[in-house]
């Protein structure tokens, strides 16, 4: 067999697909940073995007080289590089669960530059995720085997359906011609399993159609014409990262950083396994380690957003992509990030044009939680969704209070008296606020315990609940305090909830002695 070349015809198709995916992430990232977080353009285009460019270039070049190395070692010409880019779930988690709360807390405390505080908190979250990914490369298989898939996927699905999909669904129905028109294209291509004649990527068609509708309706171009392209070199931001670490962001948001880092690690493990199933045997350890290095490089140069090994390797391989598509993707992303061209793309292509793709990501992740787990574990998946739904409901309630003038500068501060007001409408908000704190960990614990119960492994269920008791006792979950603008993790013992988990643990521990199995055939349910 001949030697595999760096570039083949299939790399062009693969590049358009992967670059479009990464481009949507960059558009969403820049939009959220500017509108939700209020970051100035100098921070978004001068620090965050150049940092993202470093991480994207490092990973894409490595995985392209890794594919060529595997091809030469095996004598094959059909090796496909692992797809790589910004982690979608972590992007939303860092914005809505780390940086936005940090900004609101800083505003309530009268900080001179709340945006700087939020950015530093994001850098700390990114650093923590990269460190966990790097450490996870040494114990990757043990992590994968010890946590039920239903627990991991249901937590991801909960975040995807609430903080990703529902918000964009609201936006789609606010602008239905763009939102529903592009959604139709995405449903056709990705769920109807069809391709456009001429080989046009479905995502490209959806964005082009949405952009056309946006220009016709006056939604685009967005704002004033951006300044001309300017080179923004990536510069180290160790001082800002150290300031975030010393400011205590790592402790305040540990309940988000820890599980998100674990999810990124386990998700990458599963995607490497997917590549193995497609015939490309990549070593797990070094592949995960470089993923972690890419994330650490991102935060070292100003980006708050971790990277990950993407799902979909078999699809890119089926398109004929090999190693060149990864090189092209890294080069293109680096170019538009360092030159500020992303600003021009965002000006001409509103986020509404690509929101159907993000909505599709949320739908797929929600469906995967049920499709990729045993059918008997479906109840555990539903249990794992509930904490995320609760956290999103709390986020909406707080947003409503802020819109009404409470918890904002010049308005009445948030206080425990609100609990009585909510209770008069039968809204048990104290429980919701408790569940919001560390909800990702709560989701994993409850779903994992439910899987163990379904499989009648009661001692394991007891162990998961005991872990919940321990986390409550140290204040990583269910412990909150009031600030003028929010309820935030207090890191003080939540003893009643620790006791509640302990009671659950005891119930499961004694179950083998006080219960007996009942099969459906004998009339049980």
C-alpha positions, 0 to 999 in steps of 0.5 A: 500500500502507498503512504498516506498523504497529508492532504487528500480530497476528503480533507476538504469536506472534513474541513468545512464540517469541522471548521463550521462547527468550530466557527459556530462555537466562536460566534456563540462564545464572542456573542455571550461574552459581549452581551451576557457578560458585558466584556469589552471588545478589547478583552474578547478580541485582544485576549480571549480569542487569541488564547483560543487560537493557541489551544486550537492550533496546538491540538489540531496540529498534534492530532494531525501528526498523530494520524500520520504517525499511526498511518506510517506505523501500520502502512494504512492510508485511511487513518483519520485524525481525531476531531478537536475544538472548543468544548460546547458544554463547558462553554455554556457552563463557564459562562452561565455557572461561573463567569456570570455569577462572578460578575453579578457578585462583583457588581453587588460588592461594588467592584471597580471592574466586574468584567475583569473579575468574571474573566479571571474566574473563567480563567481559573475554571479553564485552568482547573478543567485542563489540570483535571484532563491532564491528570485524568490521562493517567487514570482514564480507564479507572474513571470510565469504569467507576462511573455509570454512563447514565450518570454522566450522560444524563448530567450532560443532557440536563445542561444541554437541554436547559442552558443550551437548547431551551434558550435558543428555542425561545430565540428561534420562536422570537424570530420564527422565519430564521429560527424555524427555517434553519431548524428545518434544514438541520432536521433534514440533514442530521435527522433525515440523513440526507445530503444536498446535491453538490455535496454542500454541508448541511450546516453551511446551507443552514447558516447561509439561509439564516444569514440571507433571512437576517439581511432581508429582515434587517437583523443583519448586519449587526451594529456598526461596521467593525474596524479593519482586521488587526493582528492581536498576538497571543500574550501570556496572562499569568498575572490575571490567572494568579489573581483569580486563583488568589481571589478564591474563584477555585473554591467558589466554583469547584462544584462546577469545575470538578465535574465539568473537568471529569465530563470532558475527560470521560467524553474524550475517552468515549470519543477515542473509543469511538475512533477505535471502533472505526479502526483507528487505534489511538493511545488513550493516555497521550491523546487525553494529555494533549487535550489537557495541554491544549486547555491549559494553553488556552487559559495561559493566553487568555481564553476561558474555554476548555477544548476537547476531542470531539464526537463524530470521528467515524463521520469525518472518516466516512467523508474521506477526511484523513489528517489534512482536515485537522491542519486546515481547521487549526490554521483557519481558526488561528487566522480568524482569531488573531486577526479579529476577522471573527468580528466581521463574521459576527457582524455579517452572520448573526448568531440567529443564523447558526442557532439551529445548529446549537439547538441540534447539539442540545437535542442530540445530547439529550437523546444520547443520554437515553440511546447510549445507555441500557434501556433499563437505566432510563429512570436513572437518566430522568433522575439525573436530568432533574437537578439541571432542570432545577438549576435552570429554573432558579436561573430563570427565577433570578433573572426575573427578579433582576428584570423586576429591579431586585438584586441590581444596582439601585434596587432592593437587594435579594434577601431570605424574605423572598422565600416566604413570598415564593412559598405563598405561591407554593414555590419551595425556593429554599429547596431549589436554591439548595439543589442549585448549588453543586447541581452537577455533582448532585446529578451524578450522585443521584443518577449513579445511585439509581443505576445501582438500585436498578441493578440491585447493587445496593452497596454501591448505591449506599456508597454513592449516597455516602459520597453525597453526605460527605460533599454536603458535610464539607459544603460543596453541595446544597450550601448557599448564602445570600448576597445582594444580587444572588445566592452563592455557594457558601462552603459551610456544612449543610448538615440536614442534607448530609443527614438526608444522604446518610439516611438514604445510604443506610436504607440501601445498605440494609436493603439486602437483609430486609427485602427480596427480589420481585420479578415482573413475571410474578406480578411485580413492577 
